[in-house]
Amino acid sequence: MMTMKRIYVIGFVLSLAFLQSCGSKDKHINFGYLECFNPGINEKQLSISQLHLNFYEKYLFIDSCDIMLNRVILSDSNYFYIAMSTNSTIEKFENRMLRNNAFKVLNQKQFEDKEKKFNSFLIKNKDMFFNRILYTAPKTKEFIVFDYVSKDSLTANSFYENQQNFTQKISCNDE
């Protein structure tokens, strides 16, 4: 039997998939309402499957937070999971994340670009490592949770250390 949480997530994913298909830049992957991701050569968006939802719930989800999985992007053998919320805050989410015993925070920092401030965490959960970046979209005020997931700690740490690579990936500037 499907839980209300799963029904809500699946419905939201389907509605955003429809919105994205109504007009996006050919090389950008839209997420949230007005955000975008610039994929690299070996990166592609995947349809969100039950397998992705199960993985997200097992490793990345924080109970009692209204966070909806929005995109899954494959990057070689690693994944980007992009989620969002329109009625939660970074502070609330971060507080629950830090109190969650499943998440072992290995490192954390803050950085910013011209428009956005980011809270970044290098986290271990079970046998997975992920770089979780939290920010609020400046135009819509939606809260974005951006997870780069790898089984390899060095790969996850490399992404964590390279904040310029991340800010370039989510730049929506027309080129």
C-alpha beads as a LAMMPS data file, in Angstrom:
LAMMPS data file: protein, C-alpha beads

175 atoms
174 bonds

1 atom types
1 bond types

-500.0 500.0 xlo xhi
-500.0 500.0 ylo yhi
-500.0 500.0 zlo zhi

Masses

1 110.0

Atoms # bond

1 1 1 0.000 0.000 0.000
2 1 1 1.366 3.404 -0.958
3 1 1 1.844 5.940 1.792
4 1 1 0.589 9.498 1.407
5 1 1 4.207 10.654 1.326
6 1 1 4.933 8.486 -1.731
7 1 1 1.747 9.543 -3.494
8 1 1 2.622 13.197 -2.874
9 1 1 6.184 12.725 -4.179
10 1 1 5.075 10.810 -7.282
11 1 1 2.371 13.375 -8.100
12 1 1 4.785 16.247 -7.681
13 1 1 7.428 14.554 -9.848
14 1 1 4.910 13.941 -12.633
15 1 1 3.656 17.529 -12.556
16 1 1 7.166 18.960 -12.745
17 1 1 8.108 16.558 -15.531
18 1 1 5.169 17.955 -17.486
19 1 1 6.230 21.542 -16.776
20 1 1 9.777 20.817 -17.873
21 1 1 8.627 19.291 -21.145
22 1 1 6.771 22.514 -21.974
23 1 1 9.937 24.370 -22.843
24 1 1 13.456 24.140 -21.563
25 1 1 16.778 25.126 -23.021
26 1 1 18.229 22.290 -25.056
27 1 1 21.357 21.899 -22.942
28 1 1 19.936 22.823 -19.522
29 1 1 17.993 20.557 -17.198
30 1 1 15.352 22.596 -15.398
31 1 1 14.566 21.857 -11.786
32 1 1 12.460 23.526 -9.150
33 1 1 10.532 26.391 -10.689
34 1 1 13.221 28.616 -12.223
35 1 1 16.507 26.798 -11.530
36 1 1 18.621 24.864 -13.999
37 1 1 21.500 22.401 -14.150
38 1 1 24.158 22.460 -16.864
39 1 1 25.055 18.820 -17.496
40 1 1 28.575 17.795 -18.384
41 1 1 29.429 15.492 -21.272
42 1 1 28.820 12.301 -19.273
43 1 1 25.789 13.576 -17.341
44 1 1 22.172 12.915 -18.229
45 1 1 18.785 13.256 -16.589
46 1 1 17.037 10.020 -15.685
47 1 1 13.347 9.384 -15.261
48 1 1 12.683 9.049 -11.559
49 1 1 11.924 5.395 -10.906
50 1 1 10.809 3.500 -7.822
51 1 1 14.458 2.454 -7.418
52 1 1 15.492 6.131 -7.170
53 1 1 12.699 6.892 -4.704
54 1 1 13.738 3.917 -2.549
55 1 1 17.400 5.001 -2.625
56 1 1 16.450 8.583 -1.755
57 1 1 14.313 7.431 1.151
58 1 1 17.015 5.048 2.450
59 1 1 20.036 7.361 2.235
60 1 1 18.993 11.001 1.765
61 1 1 15.468 11.613 3.062
62 1 1 14.870 13.355 6.375
63 1 1 11.585 12.497 8.050
64 1 1 9.204 15.344 8.977
65 1 1 10.543 17.648 6.256
66 1 1 8.421 18.562 3.241
67 1 1 11.107 17.822 0.680
68 1 1 10.155 16.496 -2.753
69 1 1 12.544 14.724 -5.089
70 1 1 12.606 16.737 -8.302
71 1 1 15.415 15.407 -10.532
72 1 1 17.898 12.545 -10.745
73 1 1 20.972 13.000 -12.915
74 1 1 23.514 10.281 -13.689
75 1 1 27.155 11.388 -13.717
76 1 1 29.371 8.471 -14.760
77 1 1 28.706 6.047 -11.883
78 1 1 27.570 8.740 -9.411
79 1 1 24.275 10.548 -9.049
80 1 1 22.876 14.000 -8.432
81 1 1 19.598 13.995 -6.520
82 1 1 17.842 17.357 -6.577
83 1 1 14.933 17.981 -4.222
84 1 1 12.972 21.047 -3.227
85 1 1 10.472 22.485 -0.794
86 1 1 8.232 25.507 -0.985
87 1 1 7.230 25.479 2.678
88 1 1 10.360 24.563 4.631
89 1 1 13.458 26.538 5.498
90 1 1 17.156 25.772 5.380
91 1 1 17.402 26.289 9.141
92 1 1 14.614 23.810 9.923
93 1 1 15.949 21.213 7.481
94 1 1 19.547 21.637 8.617
95 1 1 18.563 21.282 12.269
96 1 1 16.736 18.003 11.586
97 1 1 19.576 16.753 9.394
98 1 1 22.198 17.428 12.065
99 1 1 20.095 15.662 14.700
100 1 1 19.621 12.598 12.488
101 1 1 21.906 9.832 13.786
102 1 1 22.083 8.172 10.356
103 1 1 24.000 11.161 8.944
104 1 1 27.625 11.489 9.952
105 1 1 28.708 15.021 8.966
106 1 1 32.382 14.837 7.975
107 1 1 32.777 18.479 6.990
108 1 1 30.698 21.602 6.440
109 1 1 31.140 25.088 5.021
110 1 1 29.311 28.062 3.584
111 1 1 30.015 29.813 0.299
112 1 1 28.215 32.125 -2.102
113 1 1 28.073 33.376 -5.644
114 1 1 26.542 36.630 -6.941
115 1 1 22.951 35.646 -6.130
116 1 1 22.931 32.697 -3.734
117 1 1 24.302 31.604 -0.377
118 1 1 25.041 27.904 0.044
119 1 1 25.413 25.611 3.049
120 1 1 27.487 22.605 2.049
121 1 1 28.006 19.336 3.933
122 1 1 30.119 16.269 3.300
123 1 1 28.112 13.405 4.813
124 1 1 28.368 9.653 5.248
125 1 1 25.263 7.498 5.601
126 1 1 25.819 3.749 5.784
127 1 1 28.096 2.893 2.831
128 1 1 27.385 6.079 0.826
129 1 1 29.053 9.485 0.820
130 1 1 27.345 12.601 -0.376
131 1 1 27.893 16.296 -0.729
132 1 1 24.650 18.000 0.311
133 1 1 24.264 21.629 -0.713
134 1 1 21.342 23.672 0.592
135 1 1 20.230 27.020 -0.778
136 1 1 17.203 29.219 -1.358
137 1 1 16.422 30.145 -4.961
138 1 1 16.567 33.966 -5.120
139 1 1 13.578 34.548 -7.436
140 1 1 11.079 32.022 -6.069
141 1 1 12.354 31.565 -2.485
142 1 1 12.020 27.788 -2.871
143 1 1 14.430 25.758 -0.793
144 1 1 16.718 23.455 -2.826
145 1 1 18.500 20.324 -1.572
146 1 1 21.239 19.268 -3.993
147 1 1 22.934 15.922 -3.257
148 1 1 25.944 14.545 -5.110
149 1 1 26.129 10.860 -4.147
150 1 1 29.056 8.438 -4.467
151 1 1 30.216 5.197 -2.887
152 1 1 33.734 6.643 -2.987
153 1 1 34.647 9.123 -0.247
154 1 1 37.389 10.756 -2.344
155 1 1 34.993 11.436 -5.218
156 1 1 32.401 12.954 -2.886
157 1 1 35.095 15.019 -1.144
158 1 1 36.425 16.272 -4.486
159 1 1 32.959 17.559 -5.408
160 1 1 32.618 19.091 -1.921
161 1 1 35.931 20.959 -2.309
162 1 1 35.164 22.269 -5.812
163 1 1 32.478 24.864 -5.115
164 1 1 33.185 26.706 -8.385
165 1 1 32.264 23.571 -10.344
166 1 1 28.961 23.430 -8.464
167 1 1 28.086 27.102 -9.029
168 1 1 28.834 26.691 -12.757
169 1 1 26.567 23.637 -12.884
170 1 1 23.596 25.573 -11.535
171 1 1 24.205 28.806 -13.443
172 1 1 21.211 29.686 -15.613
173 1 1 22.959 32.410 -17.563
174 1 1 22.324 32.282 -21.295
175 1 1 25.465 31.642 -23.262

Bonds

1 1 1 2
2 1 2 3
3 1 3 4
4 1 4 5
5 1 5 6
6 1 6 7
7 1 7 8
8 1 8 9
9 1 9 10
10 1 10 11
11 1 11 12
12 1 12 13
13 1 13 14
14 1 14 15
15 1 15 16
16 1 16 17
17 1 17 18
18 1 18 19
19 1 19 20
20 1 20 21
21 1 21 22
22 1 22 23
23 1 23 24
24 1 24 25
25 1 25 26
26 1 26 27
27 1 27 28
28 1 28 29
29 1 29 30
30 1 30 31
31 1 31 32
32 1 32 33
33 1 33 34
34 1 34 35
35 1 35 36
36 1 36 37
37 1 37 38
38 1 38 39
39 1 39 40
40 1 40 41
41 1 41 42
42 1 42 43
43 1 43 44
44 1 44 45
45 1 45 46
46 1 46 47
47 1 47 48
48 1 48 49
49 1 49 50
50 1 50 51
51 1 51 52
52 1 52 53
53 1 53 54
54 1 54 55
55 1 55 56
56 1 56 57
57 1 57 58
58 1 58 59
59 1 59 60
60 1 60 61
61 1 61 62
62 1 62 63
63 1 63 64
64 1 64 65
65 1 65 66
66 1 66 67
67 1 67 68
68 1 68 69
69 1 69 70
70 1 70 71
71 1 71 72
72 1 72 73
73 1 73 74
74 1 74 75
75 1 75 76
76 1 76 77
77 1 77 78
78 1 78 79
79 1 79 80
80 1 80 81
81 1 81 82
82 1 82 83
83 1 83 84
84 1 84 85
85 1 85 86
86 1 86 87
87 1 87 88
88 1 88 89
89 1 89 90
90 1 90 91
91 1 91 92
92 1 92 93
93 1 93 94
94 1 94 95
95 1 95 96
96 1 96 97
97 1 97 98
98 1 98 99
99 1 99 100
100 1 100 101
101 1 101 102
102 1 102 103
103 1 103 104
104 1 104 105
105 1 105 106
106 1 106 107
107 1 107 108
108 1 108 109
109 1 109 110
110 1 110 111
111 1 111 112
112 1 112 113
113 1 113 114
114 1 114 115
115 1 115 116
116 1 116 117
117 1 117 118
118 1 118 119
119 1 119 120
120 1 120 121
121 1 121 122
122 1 122 123
123 1 123 124
124 1 124 125
125 1 125 126
126 1 126 127
127 1 127 128
128 1 128 129
129 1 129 130
130 1 130 131
131 1 131 132
132 1 132 133
133 1 133 134
134 1 134 135
135 1 135 136
136 1 136 137
137 1 137 138
138 1 138 139
139 1 139 140
140 1 140 141
141 1 141 142
142 1 142 143
143 1 143 144
144 1 144 145
145 1 145 146
146 1 146 147
147 1 147 148
148 1 148 149
149 1 149 150
150 1 150 151
151 1 151 152
152 1 152 153
153 1 153 154
154 1 154 155
155 1 155 156
156 1 156 157
157 1 157 158
158 1 158 159
159 1 159 160
160 1 160 161
161 1 161 162
162 1 162 163
163 1 163 164
164 1 164 165
165 1 165 166
166 1 166 167
167 1 167 168
168 1 168 169
169 1 169 170
170 1 170 171
171 1 171 172
172 1 172 173
173 1 173 174
174 1 174 175
